[in-house]
């Protein structure tokens, strides 16, 4: 199992330190922002989108278009495209068990 995280944010330094502390550098990749979304998605088997406030989430549509199973928090327009247990899995935002699952 390998985990790839796309995008950026204020927690990158903390994540890098945690990856080093846990010695999981061979399993976890922080990709950062990418212009080649399709290329990044093509390397995945599952697409997890644990957003806390995304209003649209276009990348979810891109993942679905590539037939990737989608797991996302139930936020914004994501609920328009992902129907829980039909076209993907939706998890409640802020629920610790859901957060851990994603």
N, CA, C and O atoms as a DFTB+ gen file, in Angstrom:
408 C
 N C O
     1  1       0.845      -1.175       0.000
     2  2       0.000       0.000       0.000
     3  2       0.886       1.232       0.000
     4  3       1.854       1.326       0.754
     5  1       0.532       2.174      -0.864
     6  2       1.202       3.481      -0.900
     7  2       0.137       4.555      -0.819
     8  3      -0.957       4.406      -1.362
     9  1       0.468       5.631      -0.140
    10  2      -0.443       6.757      -0.003
    11  2       0.165       7.975      -0.669
    12  3       1.316       8.328      -0.410
    13  1      -0.620       8.621      -1.536
    14  2      -0.177       9.852      -2.195
    15  2      -1.131      10.964      -1.799
    16  3      -2.351      10.811      -1.854
    17  1      -0.553      12.081      -1.400
    18  2      -1.348      13.228      -1.012
    19  2      -1.043      14.377      -1.966
    20  3       0.108      14.787      -2.112
    21  1      -2.081      14.888      -2.610
    22  2      -1.916      16.001      -3.522
    23  2      -2.354      17.300      -2.873
    24  3      -3.090      17.303      -1.886
    25  1      -1.894      18.399      -3.440
    26  2      -2.270      19.704      -2.923
    27  2      -1.232      20.236      -1.955
    28  3      -0.188      19.625      -1.727
    29  1      -1.544      21.367      -1.404
    30  2      -0.626      22.007      -0.471
    31  2      -1.385      22.470       0.747
    32  3      -2.593      22.264       0.868
    33  1      -0.669      23.091       1.636
    34  2      -1.328      23.608       2.820
    35  2      -0.355      23.896       3.939
    36  3       0.839      23.608       3.852
    37  1      -0.896      24.466       4.978
    38  2      -0.089      24.901       6.118
    39  2       0.505      23.741       6.908
    40  3       1.459      23.946       7.659
    41  1      -0.022      22.545       6.766
    42  2       0.417      21.407       7.568
    43  2       1.522      20.586       6.921
    44  3       1.929      19.566       7.476
    45  1       2.015      21.001       5.769
    46  2       3.011      20.198       5.057
    47  2       4.237      19.902       5.921
    48  3       4.676      18.754       5.987
    49  1       4.797      20.918       6.584
    50  2       5.988      20.686       7.408
    51  2       5.707      19.698       8.530
    52  3       6.541      18.845       8.836
    53  1       4.528      19.813       9.146
    54  2       4.157      18.868      10.205
    55  2       4.008      17.457       9.656
    56  3       4.415      16.490      10.300
    57  1       3.424      17.336       8.459
    58  2       3.266      16.014       7.848
    59  2       4.614      15.404       7.498
    60  3       4.837      14.212       7.711
    61  1       5.515      16.224       6.961
    62  2       6.849      15.718       6.635
    63  2       7.559      15.217       7.890
    64  3       8.211      14.173       7.864
    65  1       7.432      15.960       8.986
    66  2       8.054      15.546      10.242
    67  2       7.440      14.242      10.757
    68  3       8.155      13.369      11.250
    69  1       6.132      14.115      10.644
    70  2       5.455      12.903      11.103
    71  2       5.853      11.697      10.252
    72  3       6.081      10.609      10.781
    73  1       5.934      11.889       8.950
    74  2       6.368      10.812       8.050
    75  2       7.769      10.353       8.426
    76  3       8.045       9.154       8.465
    77  1       8.649      11.300       8.702
    78  2      10.019      10.966       9.113
    79  2      10.022      10.260      10.466
    80  3      10.704       9.250      10.639
    81  1       9.258      10.791      11.428
    82  2       9.200      10.220      12.771
    83  2       8.704       8.778      12.749
    84  3       9.214       7.931      13.482
    85  1       7.707       8.500      11.906
    86  2       7.118       7.163      11.821
    87  2       7.874       6.245      10.859
    88  3       7.557       5.060      10.746
    89  1       8.873       6.796      10.170
    90  2       9.686       6.034       9.210
    91  2       8.827       5.365       8.142
    92  3       8.992       4.181       7.846
    93  1       7.908       6.143       7.569
    94  2       7.028       5.614       6.530
    95  2       7.242       6.330       5.194
    96  3       6.350       6.363       4.345
    97  1       8.416       6.892       5.024
    98  2       8.719       7.622       3.798
    99  2       8.555       6.793       2.539
   100  3       8.237       7.340       1.482
   101  1       8.763       5.491       2.624
   102  2       8.591       4.627       1.466
   103  2       7.137       4.328       1.143
   104  3       6.832       3.775       0.086
   105  1       6.240       4.692       2.050
   106  2       4.809       4.415       1.869
   107  2       3.984       5.663       1.600
   108  3       2.862       5.572       1.101
   109  1       4.532       6.828       1.926
   110  2       3.766       8.070       1.848
   111  2       4.491       9.067       0.967
   112  3       5.689       9.299       1.127
   113  1       3.756       9.655       0.036
   114  2       4.317      10.686      -0.831
   115  2       3.448      11.938      -0.745
   116  3       2.236      11.881      -0.952
   117  1       4.078      13.060      -0.439
   118  2       3.393      14.348      -0.480
   119  2       3.707      14.967      -1.840
   120  3       4.784      15.527      -2.043
   121  1       2.757      14.860      -2.766
   122  2       2.985      15.290      -4.142
   123  2       3.004      16.800      -4.294
   124  3       3.674      17.328      -5.182
   125  1       2.272      17.502      -3.435
   126  2       2.130      18.936      -3.603
   127  2       1.144      19.226      -4.711
   128  3       0.518      18.310      -5.244
   129  1       1.001      20.488      -5.061
   130  2       0.088      20.841      -6.157
   131  2       0.581      20.250      -7.482
   132  3       1.785      20.119      -7.701
   133  1      -0.350      19.899      -8.354
   134  2       0.023      19.353      -9.659
   135  2      -0.883      19.910     -10.750
   136  3      -2.074      20.135     -10.537
   137  1      -0.307      20.122     -11.895
   138  2      -1.079      20.521     -13.068
   139  2      -1.592      19.286     -13.803
   140  3      -2.563      19.364     -14.556
   141  1      -0.929      18.135     -13.581
   142  2      -1.286      16.888     -14.258
   143  2      -2.202      16.043     -13.372
   144  3      -1.806      14.988     -12.877
   145  1      -3.419      16.521     -13.184
   146  2      -4.367      15.818     -12.323
   147  2      -4.677      14.436     -12.895
   148  3      -4.697      13.451     -12.156
   149  1      -4.914      14.356     -14.188
   150  2      -5.239      13.064     -14.807
   151  2      -4.100      12.066     -14.615
   152  3      -4.348      10.889     -14.353
   153  1      -2.871      12.517     -14.741
   154  2      -1.724      11.642     -14.545
   155  2      -1.629      11.145     -13.113
   156  3      -1.337       9.973     -12.874
   157  1      -1.875      12.035     -12.163
   158  2      -1.845      11.642     -10.750
   159  2      -2.965      10.654     -10.442
   160  3      -2.747       9.665      -9.743
   161  1      -4.160      10.916     -10.960
   162  2      -5.298      10.026     -10.718
   163  2      -5.074       8.660     -11.358
   164  3      -5.509       7.643     -10.818
   165  1      -4.406       8.631     -12.492
   166  2      -4.162       7.362     -13.199
   167  2      -3.305       6.410     -12.370
   168  3      -3.326       5.203     -12.609
   169  1      -2.555       6.927     -11.405
   170  2      -1.702       6.095     -10.565
   171  2      -2.424       5.574      -9.323
   172  3      -1.835       4.849      -8.522
   173  1      -3.698       5.941      -9.160
   174  2      -4.434       5.597      -7.940
   175  2      -5.412       4.461      -8.170
   176  3      -5.893       4.242      -9.282
   177  1      -5.698       3.735      -7.079
   178  2      -6.723       2.697      -7.089
   179  2      -8.003       3.177      -6.409
   180  3      -9.098       2.716      -6.729
   181  1      -7.852       4.103      -5.473
   182  2      -8.971       4.688      -4.732
   183  2      -8.681       6.171      -4.583
   184  3      -7.528       6.565      -4.410
   185  1      -9.715       6.994      -4.649
   186  2      -9.547       8.429      -4.458
   187  2     -10.254       8.849      -3.175
   188  3     -11.476       8.745      -3.070
   189  1      -9.482       9.323      -2.203
   190  2     -10.048       9.811      -0.940
   191  2      -9.949      11.328      -0.922
   192  3      -8.909      11.898      -1.250
   193  1     -11.046      11.979      -0.533
   194  2     -11.131      13.438      -0.559
   195  2     -11.679      13.941       0.773
   196  3     -12.868      14.239       0.882
   197  1     -10.814      14.040       1.791
   198  2     -11.277      14.432       3.128
   199  2     -11.341      15.949       3.309
   200  3     -10.740      16.489       4.239
   201  1     -12.052      16.624       2.443
   202  2     -12.121      18.075       2.504
   203  2     -12.993      18.548       3.670
   204  3     -13.901      17.844       4.111
   205  1     -12.701      19.731       4.148
   206  2     -13.501      20.301       5.230
   207  2     -14.357      21.473       4.769
   208  3     -15.236      21.923       5.504
   209  1     -14.111      21.966       3.570
   210  2     -14.884      23.128       3.165
   211  2     -14.946      23.381       1.674
   212  3     -15.340      24.469       1.256
   213  1     -14.575      22.422       0.870
   214  2     -14.610      22.594      -0.584
   215  2     -16.040      22.792      -1.040
   216  3     -16.922      22.010      -0.688
   217  1     -16.274      23.834      -1.822
   218  2     -17.641      24.072      -2.277
   219  2     -17.970      23.296      -3.547
   220  3     -19.124      22.915      -3.746
   221  1     -16.997      23.056      -4.403
   222  2     -17.275      22.382      -5.671
   223  2     -16.601      21.016      -5.750
   224  3     -17.293      20.020      -5.959
   225  1     -15.312      20.927      -5.597
   226  2     -14.611      19.653      -5.633
   227  2     -14.538      19.038      -7.018
   228  3     -14.898      17.875      -7.202
   229  1     -14.074      19.806      -7.993
   230  2     -13.992      19.309      -9.371
   231  2     -13.159      18.043      -9.470
   232  3     -13.439      17.187     -10.308
   233  1     -12.153      17.909      -8.640
   234  2     -11.279      16.743      -8.709
   235  2     -12.059      15.457      -8.419
   236  3     -11.675      14.384      -8.886
   237  1     -13.145      15.555      -7.655
   238  2     -13.996      14.383      -7.410
   239  2     -14.618      13.927      -8.735
   240  3     -14.651      12.732      -9.027
   241  1     -15.105      14.871      -9.526
   242  2     -15.667      14.526     -10.845
   243  2     -14.601      13.919     -11.746
   244  3     -14.872      12.973     -12.486
   245  1     -13.395      14.459     -11.686
   246  2     -12.308      13.910     -12.498
   247  2     -11.998      12.472     -12.077
   248  3     -11.778      11.610     -12.928
   249  1     -11.982      12.216     -10.778
   250  2     -11.731      10.857     -10.286
   251  2     -12.847       9.915     -10.721
   252  3     -12.584       8.791     -11.147
   253  1     -14.093      10.373     -10.616
   254  2     -15.221       9.541     -11.029
   255  2     -15.177       9.265     -12.526
   256  3     -15.506       8.162     -12.962
   257  1     -14.774      10.257     -13.318
   258  2     -14.674      10.077     -14.770
   259  2     -13.634       9.024     -15.126
   260  3     -13.713       8.398     -16.183
   261  1     -12.661       8.829     -14.242
   262  2     -11.627       7.820     -14.463
   263  2     -11.981       6.504     -13.783
   264  3     -11.133       5.623     -13.643
   265  1     -13.244       6.374     -13.358
   266  2     -13.776       5.152     -12.740
   267  2     -13.096       4.779     -11.428
   268  3     -13.039       3.603     -11.068
   269  1     -12.584       5.768     -10.721
   270  2     -11.995       5.496      -9.411
   271  2     -13.084       5.480      -8.346
   272  3     -13.978       6.326      -8.369
   273  1     -13.023       4.536      -7.418
   274  2     -13.926       4.593      -6.266
   275  2     -13.600       5.859      -5.468
   276  3     -12.431       6.174      -5.248
   277  1     -14.628       6.575      -5.039
   278  2     -14.439       7.842      -4.327
   279  2     -14.937       7.723      -2.892
   280  3     -16.038       7.236      -2.635
   281  1     -14.106       8.174      -1.970
   282  2     -14.485       8.318      -0.565
   283  2     -14.278       9.787      -0.233
   284  3     -13.181      10.316      -0.412
   285  1     -15.325      10.449       0.251
   286  2     -15.224      11.880       0.516
   287  2     -16.037      12.261       1.737
   288  3     -16.960      11.553       2.140
   289  1     -15.673      13.397       2.316
   290  2     -16.536      13.969       3.336
   291  2     -17.760      14.559       2.639
   292  3     -17.695      14.961       1.478
   293  1     -18.846      14.603       3.349
   294  2     -20.126      15.074       2.814
   295  2     -20.183      16.595       2.923
   296  3     -20.786      17.144       3.845
   297  1     -19.538      17.272       1.955
   298  2     -19.401      18.726       1.988
   299  2     -19.708      19.314       0.612
   300  3     -19.290      18.773      -0.411
   301  1     -20.438      20.421       0.601
   302  2     -20.648      21.181      -0.631
   303  2     -21.256      20.364      -1.752
   304  3     -22.099      19.496      -1.523
   305  1     -20.817      20.654      -2.972
   306  2     -21.372      20.022      -4.165
   307  2     -20.979      18.558      -4.303
   308  3     -21.539      17.848      -5.137
   309  1     -20.039      18.099      -3.510
   310  2     -19.640      16.687      -3.563
   311  2     -20.867      15.797      -3.382
   312  3     -20.961      14.739      -4.004
   313  1     -21.796      16.214      -2.546
   314  2     -22.995      15.406      -2.280
   315  2     -23.929      15.359      -3.488
   316  3     -24.806      14.498      -3.558
   317  1     -23.750      16.265      -4.426
   318  2     -24.531      16.244      -5.661
   319  2     -24.055      15.123      -6.574
   320  3     -24.854      14.504      -7.277
   321  1     -22.756      14.864      -6.561
   322  2     -22.169      13.897      -7.487
   323  2     -21.994      12.515      -6.880
   324  3     -22.168      11.505      -7.560
   325  1     -21.656      12.474      -5.618
   326  2     -21.419      11.191      -4.962
   327  2     -22.656      10.832      -4.152
   328  3     -23.035      11.545      -3.224
   329  1     -23.279       9.716      -4.516
   330  2     -24.427       9.207      -3.759
   331  2     -23.918       8.069      -2.884
   332  3     -23.399       7.067      -3.375
   333  1     -24.079       8.251      -1.579
   334  2     -23.529       7.309      -0.603
   335  2     -23.972       5.879      -0.905
   336  3     -25.160       5.593      -1.057
   337  1     -22.987       4.998      -0.986
   338  2     -23.173       3.559      -1.218
   339  2     -23.690       3.243      -2.629
   340  3     -23.981       2.086      -2.932
   341  1     -23.804       4.258      -3.487
   342  2     -24.183       4.010      -4.883
   343  2     -23.019       4.343      -5.811
   344  3     -22.572       3.502      -6.591
   345  1     -22.533       5.582      -5.716
   346  2     -21.434       6.001      -6.583
   347  2     -20.160       6.270      -5.793
   348  3     -19.147       6.680      -6.361
   349  1     -20.208       6.042      -4.489
   350  2     -19.049       6.248      -3.627
   351  2     -19.462       6.187      -2.171
   352  3     -20.576       5.782      -1.837
   353  1     -18.546       6.597      -1.316
   354  2     -18.834       6.638       0.109
   355  2     -18.729       8.074       0.592
   356  3     -17.760       8.768       0.285
   357  1     -19.724       8.520       1.347
   358  2     -19.712       9.854       1.941
   359  2     -19.615       9.721       3.459
   360  3     -20.359       8.958       4.075
   361  1     -18.702      10.463       4.043
   362  2     -18.489      10.435       5.474
   363  2     -18.786      11.812       6.049
   364  3     -18.526      12.829       5.406
   365  1     -19.324      11.839       7.243
   366  2     -19.679      13.117       7.878
   367  2     -18.424      13.868       8.288
   368  3     -17.501      13.304       8.874
   369  1     -18.414      15.150       7.966
   370  2     -17.300      16.021       8.342
   371  2     -17.273      16.205       9.851
   372  3     -18.311      16.415      10.480
   373  1     -16.073      16.125      10.429
   374  2     -15.911      16.358      11.854
   375  2     -16.120      15.143      12.727
   376  3     -15.853      15.194      13.927
   377  1     -16.595      14.045      12.151
   378  2     -16.774      12.808      12.903
   379  2     -15.422      12.105      12.981
   380  3     -14.857      11.762      11.942
   381  1     -14.893      11.882      14.171
   382  2     -13.553      11.335      14.319
   383  2     -13.391       9.973      13.662
   384  3     -12.339       9.694      13.085
   385  1     -14.398       9.124      13.736
   386  2     -14.300       7.816      13.102
   387  2     -14.245       7.965      11.584
   388  3     -13.488       7.256      10.920
   389  1     -15.036       8.877      11.035
   390  2     -15.009       9.134       9.592
   391  2     -13.675       9.715       9.172
   392  3     -13.109       9.313       8.155
   393  1     -13.168      10.663       9.956
   394  2     -11.876      11.257       9.645
   395  2     -10.776      10.209       9.610
   396  3      -9.913      10.236       8.733
   397  1     -10.806       9.289      10.557
   398  2      -9.804       8.234      10.606
   399  2      -9.947       7.289       9.417
   400  3      -8.950       6.784       8.901
   401  1     -11.184       7.048       8.981
   402  2     -11.419       6.153       7.839
   403  2     -10.854       6.727       6.557
   404  3     -10.317       5.991       5.729
   405  1     -10.968       8.035       6.385
   406  2     -10.452       8.673       5.181
   407  2      -8.955       8.808       5.318
   408  3      -8.297       9.323       4.415
